[in-house]
Every structure is written in C-alpha cells, then in structure tokens.
Amino acid sequence: MPCTEPDKLFARGLRALNNGDSLSALAYFEKAFQLENNPTFCSYFAFCLAKERGQYNNAVSLCKGAMEMEPNNSIHYLNLGRIYMLLGNKPEAMLVFRQGLGHGNSPQITAELDRLGARKPPVLPFLKRTNPLNKYLGIILKRVGLR
C-alpha cells in the first residue's frame, strides 16, 4: 500500500510532537486532517490545537467526534485526557485515561496515569473524602510523615 501525502504529513507531525515541537506538529496534523478526514489525524490535531492555540472547546468536540468514529481506539482517549489535563481538569482526565485502557493496553496512557499518581484512601474511610476531618487529618499526617 503506497504512503499517501496525508500519511506522510501525519508521520512528520508525530515526529515533531515526540520531539516536543507541538507547534510544528499542529501545522502537520492540520494539513493532514484537511486532506483526509481520518479520526486519528483529527484526534492529534485536536490535542495540538488545545496546546498551542488554547481552543479547548473546539479541541474537546473534535476529539469526541474522533471517538465516535473509532470508539475502540485508545489514542483518542489519550489525546482527550491530555486536553483535559491542559484544562486543569485532572479528575475528568483520569476517567478518560482509564476508559482508554479498557479499549486496549496503551503504554502512553499508563505513563500518563503513573505521572498523575494515585490518591490514598481517606484517613477515616467511614467519612467522605471531602469531609473536613478527613481532609485536615490527611494533611497533618502527611506533614509529620505518617502518611
């Protein structure tokens, strides 16, 4: 199967993104997506759009559209989770990352979840995590090194 122009642009975009150059990656992904309406191109374009231009609402809708076209592709969950992280919405990002793991083992999603870390159980499990007693006991125990 011959490699098409959109595929070449996408490959260049992935190399740029992996090298930390998301601005160049945005240009490559945008051009590839314009030439071919591919869900993977759309997903990566959405992430770079959020990162470089701050167009979060547009990026989320593009990524969710890609997920509707390919619901079992964990890459879309990875990119949507990253967009939520850019928005500062860690709980939603973690939820999306975990959903992505349900659609296939992705080392990138696993790395993102490891980077975010896991929360410890509440100090008093019979109370909600948001209860002030749980919150402040957890802070105090952490400061004295018992947690």
N, C-alpha and C positions, 0 to 999 in steps of 0.2 A: 504494500500500500504506500503510495507516494506521500511525502510530507507536504502538506499544503501551507500556503502563506500564513493563515491564522495559527496553525500549529507551530510554525517557526517563531512567530511573534510571541506566542504563549510561552514557549521554551525560553526565549530571551527574558521575558518577564519573570519567570520563575527563578532564573539565574540571578537577575537583578535583586529580586526580593530576598533570596537566600544570602546575598552579599550585603544586605542591609540598605539597599538603594530603592526604597519604596516609591520614590518619585519617578524614576525611570520605569519601574515595574508598572506603575499606573498607566503610563503612556503606552507601553506594550500591550497590557491587558485591555485597555480601552480600544485600541485599534483592532486587536484580535476579536473582541466582542462585537465591534461594529461590522466586521467582515463575516462573522459566523455567530449565530445565536446559540452558543454552547453553554450549558449550565455551569460547567467548571470555569470557563472563561469569565462568566458573569459573577460567580462567587469570589474569585480572586480580584476581579475588578472592583467589586463592592467593598472588600476589605481595604484595598489601596485608596479607594475614594473616601472612605471614612478616615483613614490615617492621614492622608495628605491634604484633603480639602475640607475635612470636618463635616461632610454631608452625611450625617449619621442616619437620619430618617430614610433617605434615598438608599443608602447602603443596606440598611436592615431589610427594606422591602425587596431590593434586588436579590439579596441572599436568600430570603424566604421564598422568592419566586424560583430560584435555582433548586431549593429543597423540594418544592412541589413537583418540579420536573424530574428530579432524581432523588427521591426520598431516602434511598439506601446508600447514598454516597457520603461517607463520613467527612470528606473535605469541606462540604458545605456547612456542617456543624462546627468544624474547626474555625472556619472564617467568620461565621456568625458569632461564635463565642468570643473571638478576638475583637469583633466590633463592639460587643457588649462590654468587654474589658476597656476599650478605648472610651466608652461612655461612662465608665466608672461603676457599672452595674455587675459587680462580682457574683452575687447570687444567681442572676439570670445566666451569666456566662458559665458558671459551674454546672447549672442544669443542662444547658445546651451541650456542653462538653460531654457530660455523662450520657445524654441521649445519643450523641455521636458514637460513643463507644459501643452502644447497643447495635450499631449498624456496621460494625467491623472494627478490628483491632487497629488503632492508629497510634503509632509511636509519638506523633506530633501532639495529639490530644492528650495522651498520657503525660507527656512532658509539660504541657500547659497546666494540667491538674496538679502535677508534682510541684510546679513553680508556685501555684496558688496556695498549696498546703491544705491540710485538713484541720477542721476545728475539733477541739477536745470536747468531750461531753460536759454538760453543765456540772458544777460542783455539787449542787443539790438536785439530783435527777427528778425528784417529785415536783419540782417547781419549773416553770417555763424558763427558757434561756434568757428571755427579756426581763425577768423579774429582777429588781434592783439588788436583792440579796445575792442572787446568783452572780450577777454582773460584778458587784464590788468584791465579793469573796474571791472570785476568779482573779481579779486584778491584784488584790492583796497577796494571794497565794503565789501568783506568778512573780511578783516583786521580791518576795522572800525566798524564792527558789524552790518552793514545794509543789509547783505545778509545771 
